[in-house]
């Protein structure tokens, strides 16, 4: 089943966890996505899509860093923990 742009944008905003900290920008993204979904004026759709892309780029930059650590992050954390312990000794 194909989802709408508005549904996809809402899901991404939820995943980024930014709606509470930046509600105006998040709502603007959803409104623009709804405009992209509207099959009316193609020029308006293109303009909304361009603005949506810019707003989502801003929201992604404002999102907190991902909490999932990859292997490199884990090794860096272990190294830092070891250096902290060595400084205390």
BELJOHU-V585440 format. One record per residue. N is the residue number from 0. RES is the residue in one letter. SS is DSSP state (alpha for helix, beta for strand, coil for the rest). PSI is psi in radians with two decimals (999 if undefined). Layout:
((N,RES,SS,PSI) (N,RES,SS,PSI))
//
This chain:
((0,X,coil,2.33) (1,X,coil,2.26) (2,X,coil,2.86) (3,X,coil,2.87) (4,X,alpha,-0.70) (5,X,alpha,-0.71) (6,X,alpha,-0.74) (7,X,alpha,-0.72) (8,X,alpha,-0.74) (9,X,alpha,-0.75) (10,X,alpha,-0.73) (11,X,alpha,-0.71) (12,X,alpha,-0.73) (13,X,alpha,-0.75) (14,X,alpha,-0.68) (15,X,alpha,-0.38) (16,X,coil,0.75) (17,X,coil,-0.07) (18,X,coil,-0.62) (19,X,coil,-0.63) (20,X,coil,-0.46) (21,X,coil,1.09) (22,X,alpha,-0.63) (23,X,alpha,-0.79) (24,X,alpha,-0.67) (25,X,alpha,-0.76) (26,X,alpha,-0.65) (27,X,alpha,-0.72) (28,X,alpha,-0.76) (29,X,alpha,-0.72) (30,X,alpha,-0.76) (31,X,alpha,-0.69) (32,X,alpha,-0.67) (33,X,alpha,-0.67) (34,X,alpha,-0.65) (35,X,alpha,-0.62) (36,X,alpha,-0.39) (37,X,coil,2.12) (38,X,coil,0.27) (39,X,coil,-2.03) (40,X,coil,2.09) (41,X,alpha,-0.62) (42,X,alpha,-0.75) (43,X,alpha,-0.68) (44,X,alpha,-0.80) (45,X,alpha,-0.74) (46,X,alpha,-0.76) (47,X,alpha,-0.70) (48,X,alpha,-0.74) (49,X,alpha,-0.79) (50,X,alpha,-0.67) (51,X,alpha,-0.76) (52,X,alpha,-0.75) (53,X,alpha,-0.75) (54,X,alpha,-0.75) (55,X,alpha,-0.61) (56,X,alpha,-0.76) (57,X,alpha,-0.77) (58,X,alpha,-0.70) (59,X,alpha,-0.65) (60,X,alpha,-0.55) (61,X,alpha,-0.25) (62,X,coil,2.53) (63,X,coil,2.70) (64,X,coil,2.63) (65,X,coil,2.50) (66,X,coil,-0.28) (67,X,coil,2.23) (68,X,coil,2.36) (69,X,coil,-3.13) (70,X,alpha,-0.71) (71,X,alpha,-0.73) (72,X,alpha,-0.70) (73,X,alpha,-0.77) (74,X,alpha,-0.71) (75,X,alpha,-0.70) (76,X,alpha,-0.76) (77,X,alpha,-0.73) (78,X,alpha,-0.81) (79,X,alpha,-0.73) (80,X,alpha,-0.72) (81,X,alpha,-0.70) (82,X,alpha,-0.65) (83,X,alpha,-0.77) (84,X,alpha,-0.69) (85,X,alpha,-0.64) (86,X,alpha,-0.56) (87,X,alpha,-0.46) (88,X,coil,999))
//
